[in-house]
Amino acid sequence: MEIREILAHNLRMHRLAQGLSQEELAHRAGIDRTYVSALERSVYAAGI
């Protein structure tokens, strides 16, 4: 499993555990919902 796949899995599990939608997480993080979706699908590697 690649790092971005691990990140994608962890991001989704933590988001769901907190009861957040992708939209709410994106709003709180100051990013676009489509970016959250792409991260959760391993389309992009997260920038630090």
PDB file of N, CA, C and O in Angstrom, chain B, residues numbered from 101:
ATOM      1  N   MET B 101       0.851  -1.178   0.000  1.00  0.00           N
ATOM      2  CA  MET B 101       0.000   0.000   0.000  1.00  0.00           C
ATOM      3  C   MET B 101       0.896   1.240   0.000  1.00  0.00           C
ATOM      4  O   MET B 101       1.823   1.348   0.803  1.00  0.00           O
ATOM      5  N   GLU B 102       0.613   2.156  -0.896  1.00  0.00           N
ATOM      6  CA  GLU B 102       1.397   3.386  -0.989  1.00  0.00           C
ATOM      7  C   GLU B 102       0.991   4.376   0.102  1.00  0.00           C
ATOM      8  O   GLU B 102      -0.090   4.279   0.683  1.00  0.00           O
ATOM      9  N   ILE B 103       1.879   5.321   0.361  1.00  0.00           N
ATOM     10  CA  ILE B 103       1.630   6.343   1.378  1.00  0.00           C
ATOM     11  C   ILE B 103       0.327   7.084   1.099  1.00  0.00           C
ATOM     12  O   ILE B 103      -0.460   7.307   2.018  1.00  0.00           O
ATOM     13  N   ARG B 104       0.086   7.470  -0.159  1.00  0.00           N
ATOM     14  CA  ARG B 104      -1.133   8.240  -0.433  1.00  0.00           C
ATOM     15  C   ARG B 104      -2.385   7.398  -0.232  1.00  0.00           C
ATOM     16  O   ARG B 104      -3.440   7.944   0.089  1.00  0.00           O
ATOM     17  N   GLU B 105      -2.297   6.078  -0.413  1.00  0.00           N
ATOM     18  CA  GLU B 105      -3.435   5.203  -0.145  1.00  0.00           C
ATOM     19  C   GLU B 105      -3.701   5.109   1.352  1.00  0.00           C
ATOM     20  O   GLU B 105      -4.852   5.072   1.786  1.00  0.00           O
ATOM     21  N   ILE B 106      -2.635   5.072   2.132  1.00  0.00           N
ATOM     22  CA  ILE B 106      -2.769   5.053   3.590  1.00  0.00           C
ATOM     23  C   ILE B 106      -3.378   6.367   4.066  1.00  0.00           C
ATOM     24  O   ILE B 106      -4.284   6.374   4.899  1.00  0.00           O
ATOM     25  N   LEU B 107      -2.873   7.481   3.533  1.00  0.00           N
ATOM     26  CA  LEU B 107      -3.426   8.789   3.878  1.00  0.00           C
ATOM     27  C   LEU B 107      -4.904   8.850   3.512  1.00  0.00           C
ATOM     28  O   LEU B 107      -5.721   9.315   4.308  1.00  0.00           O
ATOM     29  N   ALA B 108      -5.252   8.388   2.320  1.00  0.00           N
ATOM     30  CA  ALA B 108      -6.645   8.414   1.866  1.00  0.00           C
ATOM     31  C   ALA B 108      -7.540   7.635   2.825  1.00  0.00           C
ATOM     32  O   ALA B 108      -8.606   8.110   3.218  1.00  0.00           O
ATOM     33  N   HIS B 109      -7.104   6.450   3.191  1.00  0.00           N
ATOM     34  CA  HIS B 109      -7.875   5.612   4.112  1.00  0.00           C
ATOM     35  C   HIS B 109      -8.025   6.292   5.471  1.00  0.00           C
ATOM     36  O   HIS B 109      -9.126   6.362   6.016  1.00  0.00           O
ATOM     37  N   ASN B 110      -6.922   6.790   6.014  1.00  0.00           N
ATOM     38  CA  ASN B 110      -6.967   7.431   7.330  1.00  0.00           C
ATOM     39  C   ASN B 110      -7.816   8.693   7.326  1.00  0.00           C
ATOM     40  O   ASN B 110      -8.574   8.937   8.265  1.00  0.00           O
ATOM     41  N   LEU B 111      -7.693   9.493   6.277  1.00  0.00           N
ATOM     42  CA  LEU B 111      -8.493  10.712   6.170  1.00  0.00           C
ATOM     43  C   LEU B 111      -9.978  10.374   6.204  1.00  0.00           C
ATOM     44  O   LEU B 111     -10.743  10.981   6.954  1.00  0.00           O
ATOM     45  N   ARG B 112     -10.377   9.412   5.395  1.00  0.00           N
ATOM     46  CA  ARG B 112     -11.793   9.036   5.333  1.00  0.00           C
ATOM     47  C   ARG B 112     -12.279   8.463   6.663  1.00  0.00           C
ATOM     48  O   ARG B 112     -13.361   8.823   7.127  1.00  0.00           O
ATOM     49  N   MET B 113     -11.499   7.579   7.283  1.00  0.00           N
ATOM     50  CA  MET B 113     -11.910   6.969   8.545  1.00  0.00           C
ATOM     51  C   MET B 113     -12.048   8.016   9.657  1.00  0.00           C
ATOM     52  O   MET B 113     -13.008   7.983  10.426  1.00  0.00           O
ATOM     53  N   HIS B 114     -11.099   8.932   9.739  1.00  0.00           N
ATOM     54  CA  HIS B 114     -11.168   9.977  10.770  1.00  0.00           C
ATOM     55  C   HIS B 114     -12.315  10.947  10.496  1.00  0.00           C
ATOM     56  O   HIS B 114     -12.993  11.387  11.425  1.00  0.00           O
ATOM     57  N   ARG B 115     -12.534  11.283   9.222  1.00  0.00           N
ATOM     58  CA  ARG B 115     -13.648  12.174   8.869  1.00  0.00           C
ATOM     59  C   ARG B 115     -14.973  11.543   9.266  1.00  0.00           C
ATOM     60  O   ARG B 115     -15.816  12.199   9.878  1.00  0.00           O
ATOM     61  N   LEU B 116     -15.158  10.280   8.923  1.00  0.00           N
ATOM     62  CA  LEU B 116     -16.402   9.590   9.248  1.00  0.00           C
ATOM     63  C   LEU B 116     -16.572   9.406  10.752  1.00  0.00           C
ATOM     64  O   LEU B 116     -17.683   9.521  11.270  1.00  0.00           O
ATOM     65  N   ALA B 117     -15.483   9.123  11.453  1.00  0.00           N
ATOM     66  CA  ALA B 117     -15.546   8.961  12.908  1.00  0.00           C
ATOM     67  C   ALA B 117     -16.004  10.245  13.595  1.00  0.00           C
ATOM     68  O   ALA B 117     -16.650  10.203  14.642  1.00  0.00           O
ATOM     69  N   GLN B 118     -15.666  11.379  12.999  1.00  0.00           N
ATOM     70  CA  GLN B 118     -16.079  12.674  13.552  1.00  0.00           C
ATOM     71  C   GLN B 118     -17.469  13.085  13.058  1.00  0.00           C
ATOM     72  O   GLN B 118     -17.999  14.114  13.475  1.00  0.00           O
ATOM     73  N   GLY B 119     -18.048  12.289  12.180  1.00  0.00           N
ATOM     74  CA  GLY B 119     -19.373  12.587  11.655  1.00  0.00           C
ATOM     75  C   GLY B 119     -19.398  13.765  10.698  1.00  0.00           C
ATOM     76  O   GLY B 119     -20.404  14.467  10.590  1.00  0.00           O
ATOM     77  N   LEU B 120     -18.280  13.980  10.001  1.00  0.00           N
ATOM     78  CA  LEU B 120     -18.182  15.115   9.087  1.00  0.00           C
ATOM     79  C   LEU B 120     -18.410  14.684   7.644  1.00  0.00           C
ATOM     80  O   LEU B 120     -17.982  13.608   7.226  1.00  0.00           O
ATOM     81  N   SER B 121     -19.084  15.533   6.901  1.00  0.00           N
ATOM     82  CA  SER B 121     -19.186  15.337   5.456  1.00  0.00           C
ATOM     83  C   SER B 121     -17.903  15.865   4.824  1.00  0.00           C
ATOM     84  O   SER B 121     -17.130  16.573   5.469  1.00  0.00           O
ATOM     85  N   GLN B 122     -17.689  15.522   3.582  1.00  0.00           N
ATOM     86  CA  GLN B 122     -16.541  16.086   2.873  1.00  0.00           C
ATOM     87  C   GLN B 122     -16.670  17.602   2.812  1.00  0.00           C
ATOM     88  O   GLN B 122     -15.677  18.321   2.930  1.00  0.00           O
ATOM     89  N   GLU B 123     -17.888  18.082   2.629  1.00  0.00           N
ATOM     90  CA  GLU B 123     -18.135  19.527   2.551  1.00  0.00           C
ATOM     91  C   GLU B 123     -17.744  20.217   3.856  1.00  0.00           C
ATOM     92  O   GLU B 123     -17.078  21.253   3.837  1.00  0.00           O
ATOM     93  N   GLU B 124     -18.156  19.645   4.990  1.00  0.00           N
ATOM     94  CA  GLU B 124     -17.843  20.255   6.287  1.00  0.00           C
ATOM     95  C   GLU B 124     -16.346  20.202   6.571  1.00  0.00           C
ATOM     96  O   GLU B 124     -15.776  21.181   7.054  1.00  0.00           O
ATOM     97  N   LEU B 125     -15.707  19.087   6.282  1.00  0.00           N
ATOM     98  CA  LEU B 125     -14.263  18.988   6.478  1.00  0.00           C
ATOM     99  C   LEU B 125     -13.537  20.016   5.624  1.00  0.00           C
ATOM    100  O   LEU B 125     -12.626  20.694   6.098  1.00  0.00           O
ATOM    101  N   ALA B 126     -13.940  20.129   4.373  1.00  0.00           N
ATOM    102  CA  ALA B 126     -13.315  21.096   3.465  1.00  0.00           C
ATOM    103  C   ALA B 126     -13.479  22.514   3.991  1.00  0.00           C
ATOM    104  O   ALA B 126     -12.536  23.304   3.966  1.00  0.00           O
ATOM    105  N   HIS B 127     -14.677  22.835   4.466  1.00  0.00           N
ATOM    106  CA  HIS B 127     -14.935  24.175   5.004  1.00  0.00           C
ATOM    107  C   HIS B 127     -14.018  24.456   6.195  1.00  0.00           C
ATOM    108  O   HIS B 127     -13.406  25.520   6.274  1.00  0.00           O
ATOM    109  N   ARG B 128     -13.928  23.507   7.109  1.00  0.00           N
ATOM    110  CA  ARG B 128     -13.087  23.686   8.304  1.00  0.00           C
ATOM    111  C   ARG B 128     -11.606  23.802   7.953  1.00  0.00           C
ATOM    112  O   ARG B 128     -10.856  24.523   8.612  1.00  0.00           O
ATOM    113  N   ALA B 129     -11.195  23.086   6.911  1.00  0.00           N
ATOM    114  CA  ALA B 129      -9.785  23.089   6.510  1.00  0.00           C
ATOM    115  C   ALA B 129      -9.441  24.221   5.550  1.00  0.00           C
ATOM    116  O   ALA B 129      -8.268  24.471   5.269  1.00  0.00           O
ATOM    117  N   GLY B 130     -10.466  24.904   5.048  1.00  0.00           N
ATOM    118  CA  GLY B 130     -10.219  26.000   4.112  1.00  0.00           C
ATOM    119  C   GLY B 130      -9.785  25.529   2.732  1.00  0.00           C
ATOM    120  O   GLY B 130      -9.019  26.203   2.043  1.00  0.00           O
ATOM    121  N   ILE B 131     -10.288  24.356   2.338  1.00  0.00           N
ATOM    122  CA  ILE B 131      -9.978  23.817   1.014  1.00  0.00           C
ATOM    123  C   ILE B 131     -11.281  23.462   0.309  1.00  0.00           C
ATOM    124  O   ILE B 131     -12.349  23.498   0.919  1.00  0.00           O
ATOM    125  N   ASP B 132     -11.198  23.126  -0.956  1.00  0.00           N
ATOM    126  CA  ASP B 132     -12.379  22.784  -1.733  1.00  0.00           C
ATOM    127  C   ASP B 132     -12.807  21.344  -1.471  1.00  0.00           C
ATOM    128  O   ASP B 132     -11.965  20.476  -1.241  1.00  0.00           O
ATOM    129  N   ARG B 133     -14.107  21.091  -1.504  1.00  0.00           N
ATOM    130  CA  ARG B 133     -14.628  19.752  -1.276  1.00  0.00           C
ATOM    131  C   ARG B 133     -14.100  18.760  -2.309  1.00  0.00           C
ATOM    132  O   ARG B 133     -13.872  17.593  -1.990  1.00  0.00           O
ATOM    133  N   THR B 134     -13.910  19.213  -3.526  1.00  0.00           N
ATOM    134  CA  THR B 134     -13.405  18.307  -4.561  1.00  0.00           C
ATOM    135  C   THR B 134     -11.983  17.842  -4.257  1.00  0.00           C
ATOM    136  O   THR B 134     -11.585  16.748  -4.658  1.00  0.00           O
ATOM    137  N   TYR B 135     -11.216  18.674  -3.548  1.00  0.00           N
ATOM    138  CA  TYR B 135      -9.860  18.279  -3.155  1.00  0.00           C
ATOM    139  C   TYR B 135      -9.919  17.194  -2.080  1.00  0.00           C
ATOM    140  O   TYR B 135      -9.147  16.236  -2.120  1.00  0.00           O
ATOM    141  N   VAL B 136     -10.837  17.343  -1.116  1.00  0.00           N
ATOM    142  CA  VAL B 136     -11.023  16.305  -0.095  1.00  0.00           C
ATOM    143  C   VAL B 136     -11.401  14.992  -0.779  1.00  0.00           C
ATOM    144  O   VAL B 136     -10.853  13.937  -0.459  1.00  0.00           O
ATOM    145  N   SER B 137     -12.327  15.065  -1.709  1.00  0.00           N
ATOM    146  CA  SER B 137     -12.754  13.873  -2.442  1.00  0.00           C
ATOM    147  C   SER B 137     -11.582  13.229  -3.173  1.00  0.00           C
ATOM    148  O   SER B 137     -11.405  12.012  -3.124  1.00  0.00           O
ATOM    149  N   ALA B 138     -10.795  14.039  -3.843  1.00  0.00           N
ATOM    150  CA  ALA B 138      -9.639  13.520  -4.584  1.00  0.00           C
ATOM    151  C   ALA B 138      -8.619  12.880  -3.646  1.00  0.00           C
ATOM    152  O   ALA B 138      -8.040  11.843  -3.971  1.00  0.00           O
ATOM    153  N   LEU B 139      -8.398  13.492  -2.486  1.00  0.00           N
ATOM    154  CA  LEU B 139      -7.473  12.909  -1.510  1.00  0.00           C
ATOM    155  C   LEU B 139      -7.978  11.546  -1.045  1.00  0.00           C
ATOM    156  O   LEU B 139      -7.203  10.595  -0.940  1.00  0.00           O
ATOM    157  N   GLU B 140      -9.273  11.454  -0.767  1.00  0.00           N
ATOM    158  CA  GLU B 140      -9.843  10.196  -0.286  1.00  0.00           C
ATOM    159  C   GLU B 140      -9.839   9.109  -1.362  1.00  0.00           C
ATOM    160  O   GLU B 140      -9.912   7.924  -1.038  1.00  0.00           O
ATOM    161  N   ARG B 141      -9.756   9.490  -2.612  1.00  0.00           N
ATOM    162  CA  ARG B 141      -9.697   8.523  -3.712  1.00  0.00           C
ATOM    163  C   ARG B 141      -8.269   8.292  -4.184  1.00  0.00           C
ATOM    164  O   ARG B 141      -8.058   7.592  -5.175  1.00  0.00           O
ATOM    165  N   SER B 142      -7.302   8.853  -3.510  1.00  0.00           N
ATOM    166  CA  SER B 142      -5.875   8.721  -3.842  1.00  0.00           C
ATOM    167  C   SER B 142      -5.541   9.296  -5.209  1.00  0.00           C
ATOM    168  O   SER B 142      -4.588   8.853  -5.850  1.00  0.00           O
ATOM    169  N   VAL B 143      -6.311  10.277  -5.661  1.00  0.00           N
ATOM    170  CA  VAL B 143      -6.031  10.917  -6.943  1.00  0.00           C
ATOM    171  C   VAL B 143      -4.816  11.823  -6.815  1.00  0.00           C
ATOM    172  O   VAL B 143      -3.985  11.889  -7.721  1.00  0.00           O
ATOM    173  N   TYR B 144      -4.714  12.517  -5.693  1.00  0.00           N
ATOM    174  CA  TYR B 144      -3.596  13.417  -5.431  1.00  0.00           C
ATOM    175  C   TYR B 144      -2.874  12.978  -4.168  1.00  0.00           C
ATOM    176  O   TYR B 144      -3.470  12.376  -3.274  1.00  0.00           O
ATOM    177  N   ALA B 145      -1.608  13.280  -4.105  1.00  0.00           N
ATOM    178  CA  ALA B 145      -0.870  13.165  -2.851  1.00  0.00           C
ATOM    179  C   ALA B 145      -1.014  14.515  -2.158  1.00  0.00           C
ATOM    180  O   ALA B 145      -0.949  15.557  -2.810  1.00  0.00           O
ATOM    181  N   ALA B 146      -1.203  14.503  -0.877  1.00  0.00           N
ATOM    182  CA  ALA B 146      -1.403  15.743  -0.129  1.00  0.00           C
ATOM    183  C   ALA B 146      -0.119  16.556  -0.090  1.00  0.00           C
ATOM    184  O   ALA B 146       0.970  16.010   0.085  1.00  0.00           O
ATOM    185  N   GLY B 147      -0.258  17.848  -0.252  1.00  0.00           N
ATOM    186  CA  GLY B 147       0.877  18.753  -0.091  1.00  0.00           C
ATOM    187  C   GLY B 147       0.991  19.157   1.369  1.00  0.00           C
ATOM    188  O   GLY B 147      -0.012  19.339   2.059  1.00  0.00           O
ATOM    189  N   ILE B 148       2.194  19.290   1.814  1.00  0.00           N
ATOM    190  CA  ILE B 148       2.391  19.670   3.221  1.00  0.00           C
ATOM    191  C   ILE B 148       2.836  21.105   3.284  1.00  0.00           C
ATOM    192  O   ILE B 148       3.061  21.634   4.372  1.00  0.00           O
TER     193      ILE B 148
END
